[in-house]
Amino acid sequence: MSKEIVTHTELASPQYATPFVEDPALERRILRKVDIRLIPPLFIMYILNCLPGKDLDRNNIGNAKEAGMDVALNLSSSDYSLAVSIFFIGYLLLEVPSNMILSRTRPSLYLPGIMLVWGCLATAYTGVNTKGGLYALRFCLGLIEAGYFPGVLLFMSSWYKKDELARRFSIFYCASLVSGAVGGLIAGLIVDHMQNRGDLPAWKWLFLIEGVITIGCAFIAVLILPDFPATTKWLTDEEREYAIRRLQHNNTASRAGDITHLQSLSYALKDWRTWLFMIAQSLCTCAGTITYFIPTLLASLGYAGQDVQYMTIPIYMVALVIVLICCFSSDLQNERPKHIMVMASISTVSLIIVAAINNSKARYAFLTFGAAGICALANLSSVYGSYIWPSSSAPQFIPGFSVSTALMFGCVITALLLMIFTKKYPYELTKDGGYEERVQLSEVGSVGEV
C-alpha cells in the first residue's frame, strides 16, 4: 500500500471552469489587499532575521566583534571566519528540506515558528563563554534560519505573478539593508550605554535585546500572516477564485501534485540553466562576504568604538536606494541580465579603487558603492568566502578586495552568458517549460474549429 502524499495545490472551483478573462480593476483590488497583508510583516520579520542570524554575521556578529566579542572569547582571525562560515553549513543542510515541509504546512504558523526558535537561540548568546559554544550555537542557528528566506520566496510565489515578484521581492530584500543600518545604530547605542550592565558585556546585550524583540514579533506574526489564496478569509469568494485563476493562467500556481520532489530535483539538475544561475549566484554571494567584515574594514580606516557601528549606517542606506532603483527598473523593463552587469561592473570598479588608494575618506566612499553593487545582486560560497578577509592583511585587505573584484567581474561574464543563452534557448520551448502541452492544446483547438 503506497503512502498518501499530501501537498498544497491551488485549484479553482468547477463553476469557474471557463476561459480566464482578466479584470484589471479586480486584480488591483486583490493586489492592494495582498500587499498590505504580506509585505509589511515579512519585511519586519526579515529585519529581525538579519539581526540575530545569517545576516547578523554581516551585521551584528561584525558589530559584536568590534564591541569586544573577539577579546572575550579569545577569537583569532581564523576563529572569527569559522564562526561566520559554520552558520552556512547548517543553512545549506536544511534549505531545500524546509521548503518541502512548508509546501505541506501553513505558512502563517511555519514561518513565525522558525522566527520564534531563532529568537530563542539569539538570546542564548548570553550563555556563550567559549569558542566551541559560539560555533555550536551558530551551527544551530543556521539549521533553524535555513527555512525563512527560501520559504518566503515560495510563499510569495503562491500569491504573485512572475512580473509582479521582482518589485515586491526587492522591497522585502531591502529589510536586510535596513537591518544593517538599524543593527549599526543599536550596536552603537549598546556599546555606549550597556557595557557591563547586569554583569553582561555589551556584545551579549546586543544579542539579548534583539532576541527578545524577535520572540515578541513571532507571536504577532501568527495573527497577521495569511496562508494561501484558497484558504484566505479576508478575500471575498470572487477575489479568492480570481487570485487562484490568475496564477494558473500565469503558470505560477502550485503543481506539487503533478510530480514528486525527486522528479522535480531531477529536472532541475538536468537543466543547464540551473547550473549557470548557481554559478552566477555563488560568485555574487561569495563577494558578498565583504559585508560580514564591514565593521572590521571601517576599523582599519581609523574609526573606533561606537563610530565603527555608526559608520556602517550610510553604507546600507546607499545600498538600499540602489537596490530599489535597480529592481524596480528591471521589473518595469522586464529585463534582468543588463541590470546585473551594470551593478556588478559598479562593484568591480569601486573595489579596485578601494584596494588601490590610501585616502580613508575616498576608500569609505567607494566601499559604499562597492558594497551597494554587491547587495543589488548560493550560500555554499559563504562558507569559504569568509576566509578571504584575514586580519593579517589589514589595513589594505588586498586579498579580500582582489578576490571580490574577480568574483564581481565573473558575475558580469555569467550574466552576459545568461542573457545570450536564455534568448537562444528559451525555457518556454522545452518539455519542462510546457511546450509539448501547449502544442497539444493548440492541436485540440484546431480540431475543434474544424
Summary of the structure (lengths in Angstrom):
residues: 450
radius of gyration: 23.3
end to end distance: 45.8
largest distance: 85.2
contacts: 1501
relative contact order: 0.12
helix: 77%
strand: 0%
